[in-house]
Amino acid sequence: MNVEILTNFNGDFMPEKYKSISVLTVSTASFVVCFACWVLYGVLVAFLVDNGVYSFDAGQVGWLLGVPILTGSLLRLPAGVLTDRYGGRVVFVTIMLISAGFMYLVSYCTDFWQFFLAGLGFGISGASFAVGIAYTSLWFPREKQGTALGIFGAGNAGASLTSMGAPHLLNFCTDNLHFLEGWRQVPRIYAAILVVVSLLFWFCSFPRKVEKKGISILQQLAPLREVRVWRFGLYYFFVFGGFVALSQWLISYYLNVYAMSLAMAGLMASIFSLPSGVIRAIGGWLSDKFGARSVMYSVLVSCLIASLALCVPRMDVETPGQGVMCTKKGIVESVTASEIVVAGKCYKLRAKQQDDLLTIFEDRKELLVWPTTVFWQEPLVKVGDSVLKKQILAQGVTHIFFQANVWIFTFFVLVLGVMTGIGKAAVYRHIPDYFPHDVGVVGGIVGVIGGLGGFVGPIVFGYLLQATGIWTTCWMLFAMLSAVCLWWMHVTITRMLRQEAPHLTENIEPFPRPT
């Protein structure tokens, strides 16, 4: 076969319409695989620690989950610049082949630092997003770019493929945990898939790049001086960074909070990651139809409500309740679980009803939406004691049990997954409108900031958990971020309307300013 045909194949025989469909299809498929590889540590590290293959502490686990995300995030900007300069076809294939090499090296890792360095290497697969966004947008007119980019962004669903598939693949390769060293076959399989997909991409895509004659790198980076780019970056830090962080963190969350198996935890985590990836295509269509700004408002409000609903932890606690006070001094004559007699006067007590008492370990798994409380009183005195007026004879105890039912919890997690998926498309729908000739660069920096959220998230979640011992601190952080994004968007849009259409601001209630 002629080598020149292979290297310069440009599909001149194909109509433009079919070229664009082919490019979108193969780019999306490649991004699915790259994303699945990018988040592999979320399952692999949990498996190795849970089965005692390696004894990484919580801090080390957080770093291993985050380090591939760091590489993929930081390289998105240079990847976007290179795409605008040399074309997405060459850059995309190069990224997949480099990732495959480092992914294969994971199978030889034996300590924390080897896993760390290998993760840094295959993390480059995360940079494929900036390449695909810039490359795919060149094949579609502006009015269809939102839908096209949304379809491409559905490759985020690769996270759910790893969440659902990797636990079963690990079980298969380890002979159902009878040969734990079999885990080393998993990264080798992932590496082989990357190589195959890179070849498929090369033969099903066509060369195209932005025409920018005589423009230097510094000129290409000029849009980064605009605050709007960084505002989009914050939105993406929340919707995409939060998505990546939770896609990995939720596996450990279900393992620890609900005592699930790794396979079941991965399946439950995919309820978040799969819709978030797939729904992105719908998010692109919604952004084209209703406007990215309106869609982002809905996304941020919904995420804030869902995050607040998830903030209350699963709890089994006791707190002081109403006690029983002596009304006159005397000698205690009788003490039982239901009454205390002092100087002939009987003080009734509320006895502890064990059958009504629910705890995390004795949860009967019935659906409980709201917290349940049980109240009782415990004597503080014994027969023969001399007590004074207004002395407490029995202390009150209130037991609070909040089930945080796994299905209600998962429903709100699903809401977050769907809305962040729509939000990811809405953020990127802004870019071709504001920066039509700098999609690669702007998409790259927005992707960098968003990806950093995926890197920082697991680490911060881990430290918050270590400091408080409360798993739901991750949702508290999520709620705070959504509130900040919503505030900045509202302030910015209100300011824009005041400048461009003052009469419209009468319909917008501004946030109160601090006095």
GUGULO-264651 format. One record per atom (N, C-alpha, C): x, y, z negated. Coordinates in steps of 0.2 Angstrom, whole numbers, plus 5000, padded with zeros to 4 digits. Layout:
N
XYZ...
//
This chain:
515
500449945000500050005000500450065000500350115004500750175005500750214998501250234995501350264989501050334990501150364995500950434997500150444996499850384999499150384998498850384991499250344987499050344980499150404976499750444977499850504974499550564976499350564982499050624985498250614987497950564984497250544986496850604983496450634988496050694986495350684988495150624991494450614993494150664998494550675003494350725008493650695012493650625012493050595015492450605011492450625005491850625001491550695001490850705001490550765000490650794993490650864993490850894986490350874981489750864982489250844977489450774974489750724978489850664975490550664971491050714974491650724970491550744963491050794963490950824956490650774951490150734954489850674950490450624948490850604952491350564951491850584945492050654946492450684941492150684934491550704934491150714928491150644924490950594928490850524926491550494923492050504927492650474924492950514919492850574919493150624914492850604907492150594907491750584901491950514898492050464903492250394901492950394898493350434901494050444898494050474891493650524890493650564884493350514879492850474880492550424876493150384873493550354877494150314875494650354871494750414873495250454869495050474862494350484862494150504855494050444851493950384854493950324850494550314847495150324851495750314848495950364843495750424844495950484840495750474833495150434832494950424825494950354822495450314826495550244824495750244816496150284814496450284807495850284802495250314804494750314799494450244797494450194802494350134800494950084798495450094802496050054801496350064794496450124792496750144785496250114780495650124780495150104775495150024775495249994780495349924780495949894777496549924778497149904775497149924768496849974766496849994758496349944755495749944758495249904754495449824753495849804758496049734758496749724755497049774752497649774748498249764753498249774759498849764764499349814762499049874761499549934759499149974753499549994748499350034743499350104743499050134748499050204749498550244744498850294741498350324736497850374740497450404736496850444740497250504744497750534741498050584745498350564751498750504751499050484757498550464762497950434760497450414764497150474768497050534764496850594767497350614773497950614771498450634776498450594782498450524781498450484787497750494791497250504788496650524792496650584796497050634793497050704796497650714801498150674801498750694805498650684812498250624814498150624822497750684824497250704820496850764821497250824822497750834818498250894818498550894825498850844827499250844833498750854839498150824839497750834845497450904845497350934839497151004838497651054841498251044838498751094840498951094847498951034850499151034857498551044862497951064860497451084864497551144868497851194865498051254868498551244874499151214872499551204878499251164883498851114881498551064886498151104891497751154888497251194892497651244897498251264894498651314898498951264904499251204903499451164908498951144913498351134910497751114915497651174920497651234918497551294922498151294927498651274925499251284929499451224934499351164932499451104936498951064938498351074935497751034936497550984931496950974930496750924925496950854926496950834933497050764934497750734932498250774933498950754931498950754923498750814920498850824913498450764909497850754911497350704908497750634908497950614914498250544914498950544910499350594910499950604906499750594898499250624896499050624889498850554887498450514891498250454890498850404890499350414894499850364894500350374888500450434886500850454880500450424874499850434874499450404868499550334867499450304873499550224873500150204870500750234872501350214869501350224862501150274859501150284852500650234848500150224851499650184849499850114848500250094853500550024853501050024847501450074846501950074840501550064833500950084833500550074826500650004824500649954829500649884827501249864824501749904824502449884821502549924814502049964812502150004806502149964800502549984795502549944788502549994782502550054783502550104777502150164779502050204774501650264775501950314780502650324780502950374785502950344792502950284793502850254800502150264802501650254798500950264800500950334802501250384798501150454798501450474805502050454807502350474813501950444819501750384819501350354824500750394825500450414820499750454820499950514823500450544822500650614825500650604833500950544835501050534842500450514845500050464843499350454847498850504846498950554841498450604840498450654846498950644851498850684857498250674861497950614860497350594863496850644862496850684856496350734855496350794859496950804862497050864867496650854873496450794875496150774881495450824882495250844876494550884876494650944880495250984878495351044882495451034889495850984891495950964898495350954902494850914899494250894902493750954903493750994898493351054898493551104904494151114904494451154910494351124916494551064917494551024923493751014926493350994921492650984923492251044925492451104922492051164923492151184930492751164933492951194940492451154946492151104944491751064949491051084949490851134945490051144944489951224944489451244947489251314947489051344940489151404939488951434932488351404929487851404933487151394930487051314928487551274930487551204928488151184924488551234922489151214918488951194911488351224908488151204901488051134901487651104906487451034906488050994907488451014912489050974914489550964908489651024905490151024899489750984893489150984892488750944887488850874888488750854895488850784896489550764895490050804897490750784896490850774888490650824884490750824877490350774874489950734877489650674874490150624873490750634875491250584874491450584867491250634863491350624856491050564853490550534856490250474854490750414854491350424856491950374855492050364848491950414844491950404836491550354834490950344837490450294834490650224837490950224843491250164845491750134841492150174838492650154833492350134827491850174824491550164818491150094818490850084824490450014824490849954826491349974831491649914834492349894831492649944828493349924825493249884819492749884814492749834809492649764811492249754817492149694819492749664823493049714826493749694830494249674825494249704819494749684814494549624811493949604810493749544807493949484812493849504818493949444823494749434823495149494824495849484824496149454818495849464812496149434806495749374804495349344808495049274807494649284801494249334801493749354795494149354788494749394789495149414783495549354781495649294784496049244782496749254784496849294789497549314792497549384793497749424787497649494787498149534792498749494793499249524798498949534805498449504806498049504813497849574815497849614810497649684811498049724816498649694817499149724822498949724829498449674830498249664837497749724839497449754834496949804836497249864839497749904837498049954840498349934847498549874848498849844854498249844859497649824857497049824861496849894863496849934859496750004860497250034865497850024865498350044869498250024876498049954877497949924883497349964887496849974883496250004886496450074888496850114885497050184887497450174894497850124894498250124901497750104906497250054905496750044911496350104912496150134908495650194909496050254912496750264911497150314914497150294922497250234923497250214930496550224934496050204930495350224933495250294934495450334930495450404930495750434936496350404937496750434943496450414950496150364950495850344957495150364958494850394953494150414953494150494953494650524952494650594951495050634957495050694957495250734963495650794961496150814964496550874962496150934963496150984958495851044958496151084952496351144953496551194948496351264949496351304944496251374944496751414949496551454953496951484957497151554954497851554951498051614948498751624950498851654956499451674959499851724955500451714953500851764950500651784943500251744939500051754933500551724928500851754923501351724918500951694912501251654908500951624903500751674898501051734897500851784892500151814895500151824901499551854904498951804903499151734904498551684903498351684896498751704891498551704884498251774882498151814886497951884885497251884881496751834883496151834880496151824873496651794870496751774863496751844859496751894862496751964858496051984856495551954859494851964858494651934851494251964847493951934841493451884843493151894848492651844850492851774851493451774853493751704854493851674847494051704842494151684835493451664832492951704833492351694831492051624833492151614840491951554843492351494840492951514838493351464835493151444828492851494824492551474817491951434818491551444823490951404824491151334826491651324830491851264832492251224826492551264822492851234816492351204812491751234812491251204808490951144811490651154817490251104821490651044823491251054826491751004828492150974823492551024819492951004814492550964809491950984807491550954802491350884805491250884811491050814814491550764814492150784816492750744816492950714808492950764804493050754797492550704794491950714795491450674792491350604796491550604802491550534806492050484802492550514799493050464796492850464788492650514785492550524778491950474776491450474780490850444779490950364778491450334781491550264780491750254773492250294770492450284763491850304758491450354761490850374757490350324755490150284761489750234760490050174756490650164757491050104754491050114746491150184744491250194737490550214733490150254737489550274733488950224734488950184739488350134740488650064740489250054739489549984738489449944744489549974750489349934756490049894759489949854763490549814766490849864771491449854774491749894779491249894785491049844787490649834793490049874793489649864787489049904786489149984785489749994782489950064781490050104788490350064792490550084799489850094803489450054802488750054806488350114803488350124797488050184794488350244796489050254796489350314798489250324806489050274810488950284817488250314818487850314813487150344813487250424814487850444811488050514811488350534818488950494819489350504825489050494832488650444832488450424839487950474842487450494838486950554840487350614841487750634837488150694837488550694844488750644846489150644853488650644859488150594858487750594864487250654865487050684859486550744860486950804862487550804863487950864865487650874873487550824877487350844883486650874883486250864878485550894878485750964875486250974871486451044868486651084874486951054879487151094885486551124889486051074890485451094893485051144889485051134883484651184879484951254879485651254879486051314880485851354886485851314892485751344898484951374898484551334895483851354895483651414891483851414884483651454879484251504877484851494880485351534878485751504872486451514873486851484867486751514861486651584861486551614854485951594850485451584854484851554850484951484847485251444852485351374849485851374843486351424843486751424838486451444831485951484832485551504826485251444823484851414827484551354825484951304822485551294825486051244822486251264815486451324814486751344808486251344802485651364804485151364799484951284797484951244802484751174800485351144796485951154798486551124795486551144787486351214786486451234780485851204775485251194778484751164774484951094773485151054778485350984777485950974772486451014772486951014768486751024760486351074759486151084753485751034750485350994754484950934752485450884750486050874753486450824751486950844745486950904743487350924738487250884731486650864729486450834723486750764723487250754718487550684719487150634716487250564718486950514715487150514707486650514703486850524696486450474691486850464685486550424680486850454673486450514671486750554665486250554660486550574654486150584648486350654646485850694643485850764641485450774635485650814630485250824624484550844625484050814622483350834622483150864616482450864615482150894609482250844603482550874598482650834592482050844587482050804581481550814576481850844570481550894567481850934562481450924555481750924550481450914543481150974541480550974538480151034536480251044529480450994525480551004518481150964516481450984510482050944508481750884504482150824504481950764500482450714502482250654500482650594501482350544506482750524511482550484516482350414513481650394514481450334511481350274516481350294523481250244528481450264535481850224538482050244545481950184550481550194555481450144560481450184567481450144572481550174579480950214581480350214577479750254579479650304574479950304568479750354563480250354557480250414554480750424548480250454543480350424537479950454531480450484526480250554525480650594520480150614515480250604508479850624503479150614504478950554507478250544508477950564514478350604518478150634524478350594530477950574535478150534541478350584547478850574550479050604556479050554562478650564566478650514572479150524577479450474579479950474584479750444591480050464596479950434603480450384604480250314604480750264604480950254611481550224612481850214619481550154622481250164628480950114632481350084637481750034636482250004640481949984647481349964647481049944654480950004659480950064656480850124660481450154662482050134659482650164660483050134667483150174671483450164678484250184677484650144680485350164680485650144687486150174689486450154695486550074696486850044690486949974691486349934690485749964688485149924687484649954691484849984697484350014701483949954705483249964704482849914707482749924715483049974718483149984725482450004728481950024723481350054726481450124728481050154732481250214735481050274730481550304728481450364723481650424727481150474728481350534732481650584727481350594721481550644716481850614710482250644706482550624700482050594695482150544691481750514686482050534679481650544674481850564668481550514663481950494658481650454652481950494646481450504641481650544635481550494629481950504624481850464618482250504612482150484606482450514600482850464596483450474594483850434590483950454583483850414577483950444570484650464569484750514565485350534563485550524556484950504552485050494545484850414543485050394537484950334535484550334528484250274526483850274520484350294514484050334510484450354504484750424505484850454511485150514512484750574509485050624507484750684504484750734510484150754512484150804518483850874516484050924519483850994518483251014523482951064521482451094525482751114532482451104538482751124544483351084546483451024543484050984545483750934551484150924556483950884561483950804559483350774559483350704557483450654563483350674569483450634575483550674581484050654584484250694590483850674597483750714601483350694607483850684613483750634617484150614622483650614629483950644634483550644640484050604645483750554648484150514653483950534660484350564664484150584671484450534676484050504681484350464686484150484693484650494697484450514704484750464708484250434712484450374716484950394722484750454725485050474731484950424736484350404737484150344741484550344748484850284749485350284755484950304762484350284762484050304769483850374769483650404763483550484763484150514765484750494761485350524762485550514770485450454773485650444780485250494784484650504783484150544787484450614787484650644781484950714782485650714785486050654784486650644788486550644796486050614798485850614805485650684807485250724803485150784805485750824806486250824802486850854803487250834809487150764810487550744816487150764823486550774823486150794829486350874830486250904824486350984825487051004827487550964824488250984826488450964833488050914835488150894842487850944847487350974845487051024849487451084849487751104843488151164841488751154845489051104846489751094850489651114857489051094860488951114867488751194867488451214862488251284862488851334862489351314858489951354857490251354864490351304867490751304873490351324879489751334878489351364884489451444884489651474879489851544879490451554883490951504883491651524886491551534893491251504898491251514905490951584906490451604902490151674903490651724902490951724896491351774894492051774897492351714898493051704901493051664906492751684912492651634918493251614921493851654920494451634923494951614918494751604912495251584907494851524902494451484906494151434902494651384899495151364902495651324899496051354893496251414893496551444888496151454882495551484883495051504878494751434875494551394880494351324877494851294873495551304875496051274871496151294864496151364863496151394857495551374852494951374855494351364851494451284849494651244854494751174852495251164847495851204847496351204842496051214835495651274834495351294828494851234826494451214830493951164829494251104826494851084830495151014828495551024821495751084820496051094813495551084808494951094809494351074804494351004803494450964808494450894807495150864804495650904804496250894800496250914793495950974792495950994785495350964781494850944784494250914781494350854777494650804779494750744775495250754769495750804770496250814765495850854759495550904761495150944756494650904753494250864757493750824753494150774748494750754750495050704745495250744739495550804740495750844734495150864729494650884733494050904729493750834725493750784728493550724725494050704719494650714720495150704714495050744708494850814710494850864705494150854701493650834704492950834701492650764700492950724704492650654703491950644706491750704710491050704713491150694721490850644723490850634731490450694735489950714732489550764736489850834736490450844734490850904735490950924742490950864746491050884753490450914756489850904754489250934756489251004754489451014748489551084745489951134750490551104752490951134756490651144763490351094766489951104772489451154772489051164766488551214766488851284765489451294762489751354762489951374769490251334772490551344779489951364784489351334783488851354788488551414786488551434779488251504777488751554780489451544780489851594782489751604789489751554793489651554801488951594802488451574798487851614800487851684798488151704793488251774791488651814796489151784798489551814803489251824810488851774812488451784818487951834818487551834812487051884811487251954811487851964808488152034807488352054814488652004818488952024825488352044829487852004829487352014834486952074832486852084826486452144824486852204826487552204825487952264828487952274835487952214839487852224846487152254848486652234845486052254847485952334845486252354840486252424838486552464843487152434846487452474851487152474858486852414860486652404866485852424867485452404862484752414862484552424855484652484853484452504846483752494844483252494849482552484847482352414845482852364847482752294846482852274839483352314835483552304829483052304824482452344825481952344821481652274819481752234824481452164822481952114819482452144817482952104814483152124807483052084802483152104795483852094793484252144792484952144791485052114784485652074783485852054776485952114772485752104765485952164761486652174760486852234760487552254759487752264751488352244749488452244742488552324740488252334734488352404732488952414728
//
